């Protein structure tokens, strides 16, 4: 059975690996704006879902925490969308 420290490492390892893979995809498709936008959206959704699931598993999820993840994920998506669209 995993202790609390190992659970946190496992959770953040999932986040790190997911975002790294999406980052590599973003770099690999650097000349295709539509694919970059899709990867950006996928990364934002992945981050939001990861955050909500992470806090739900730890029984710390509130509406404000979920809203924070949604707003931060949306902000990052719109910032990257603006940069990609230029």
C-alpha positions in Angstrom: 0.0 0.0 0.0 1.2 3.5 -0.9 1.7 6.1 1.8 0.8 9.7 1.3 4.1 10.8 0.0 4.1 8.1 -2.7 0.6 9.0 -3.7 1.6 12.6 -4.3 4.6 11.5 -6.3 2.4 9.2 -8.4 -0.2 12.0 -9.0 2.4 14.6 -10.0 4.2 12.1 -12.2 1.0 11.6 -14.2 0.7 15.3 -14.6 4.3 15.7 -15.6 4.3 12.9 -18.1 1.1 14.1 -19.6 2.2 17.6 -20.1 5.6 16.6 -21.3 4.1 14.3 -24.0 1.7 17.1 -25.0 4.7 19.5 -25.1 6.6 17.2 -27.4 3.6 17.0 -29.6 3.4 20.8 -29.7 7.0 21.0 -30.8 6.7 18.2 -33.3 3.8 19.9 -35.0 5.3 23.4 -34.8 4.4 24.2 -38.5 0.7 23.1 -38.2 -1.3 25.8 -36.4 -4.5 23.7 -36.3 -2.8 20.8 -34.6 -1.0 23.1 -32.2 -4.3 24.6 -31.2 -5.8 21.1 -30.7 -2.8 20.1 -28.6 -3.1 23.3 -26.6 -6.8 22.6 -25.9 -6.0 19.0 -25.0 -3.3 20.1 -22.6 -5.6 22.6 -20.9 -8.4 20.1 -20.6 -5.9 17.5 -19.2 -4.6 20.0 -16.6 -8.2 20.9 -15.5 -9.3 17.3 -15.2 -6.1 16.3 -13.5 -6.5 19.0 -10.9 -10.1 18.2 -10.2 -9.5 14.5 -10.0 -6.4 15.0 -7.8 -8.4 17.1 -5.3 -11.4 14.8 -5.4 -9.2 11.8 -4.5 -7.8 13.7 -1.6 -11.3 14.8 -0.5 -10.3 18.5 -0.7 -12.3 19.4 -3.8 -14.5 22.5 -3.5 -16.2 24.7 -6.1 -13.6 27.3 -5.7 -10.7 24.9 -6.4 -12.5 23.5 -9.4 -13.2 27.0 -10.7 -9.6 28.0 -10.1 -8.4 25.1 -12.3 -11.0 25.9 -15.0 -10.0 29.6 -15.0 -6.3 28.9 -15.1 -6.6 26.3 -17.8 -8.7 28.7 -19.9 -6.3 31.5 -19.3 -3.3 29.4 -20.5 -5.4 28.2 -23.5 -6.3 31.7 -24.6 -2.8 33.0 -24.1 -1.4 30.3 -26.3 -4.3 30.6 -28.8 -3.4 34.3 -29.2 0.3 33.6 -29.7 -0.3 30.8 -32.2 -2.8 32.9 -34.1 -0.3 35.7 -34.7 
